[in-house]
Amino acid sequence: MIVVNPTLGTNPISFLPRYYEDSTTNIEVFITNEDTRRDLVHNLTDIIKNDGFIFFTTDATFINNSTYRLKVVDNTQGLVIFRAKVFATNQIKQNYSING
């Protein structure tokens, strides 16, 4: 699960894709709120590949204590290269407790 901070203007996200293509210019990222089932409007910046991981920054507006679905698609191949859950919280990752 990826954890993001809803109080930040931009959130960095990194992941290990299912396969590793040479180009990062033709990926599309879908972030869907699981409660409302609506896609978030956002822009991607700083798409980088390093040591097998893909890193990017998104300016999506997350709601605190909400869960989202993340889907990354390689438009060149037409394949999904990554899926995950995203949880938005303003607590520090090491101190997060699901019970309060």
N, C-alpha and C positions, 0 to 999 in steps of 0.2 A: 504494500500500500504506500502510496506517495502522500506525504503530508505537506500542505501549503499553509501560508499565513494570510488570512483574508484582510489584515490591516495593511499589508504591503501593496504598493502600486504595481509591482511586477514580481513574479515568482519564478525562480529557476527550477527546471525539471530535468532529470537525467534518467536514462533507462538503457537497458541492454536489448537491442532489437532481436527479432526472430531470425533475421538474416541481415547481412551487412552489405549494402550497395555503395558504390563509389560516390554517388551524388547525394547531397542533402538539400538541394535546391527545390526538389519537387515533392516534398512531404506535406501532408495536410493533417492537422490535429483537430479532433472533435472532442469537446468537453461537454458532457451532458449532466444536468442536475438530476439525481435519481428521484427526488421528491416530485418535481414539476415536469420531468421528462423533456425539458427544453435545453437546446444547445446554447452555450454561452458564446457571445460574440467576443472575439479576442484577436490580437495580433501576435505573431511569432517574431522574435528577434534572436540574434546571436546563435544560430543553428550551427553547432560544432560537432564533429566526430573526433573522439580521442580514446585510444585504448579499447576499442570495441563498443564504447558507449556513445550515445547521442545526447547532447545537451542542448537545451533551448530555454528561452525566457518567454513567458506569456504575461499579458496584461489583463487577463480575465478577472472579472469582479466576482470573488467567491463570497459566500455567506458563511458566517461562523457556525461551526458544528453541523455542517452539511456534507453529504457524500456525493461524489461525482464519478462518472465513468469517463475514462480517457481512452481514445482510440486514435492511433497514428497510422496513416495510410501512405504508402509510397505510390504516388500517382503515375510514375513511370511504368511500374510493373502492375499496378492496380491491385496490390495486395496489402492486407493489414500486417504491419510489421511489429505492432505492440498494442496490448490492451492492459488496462490496470484500473484500480479504484483510486480515487483521490479523496482525501479527507481534509477539510478546511478547519483549522483551529488556531487560535492566537496563543495557545500555551506552547511553551518550549518543548520540543520533541522528547527530550529525556525525562521531562516531568509530566507528560500527558498521562492522565488516568481516565479510563472509560467510565469509572464510577463516580466521577465528580471532579 
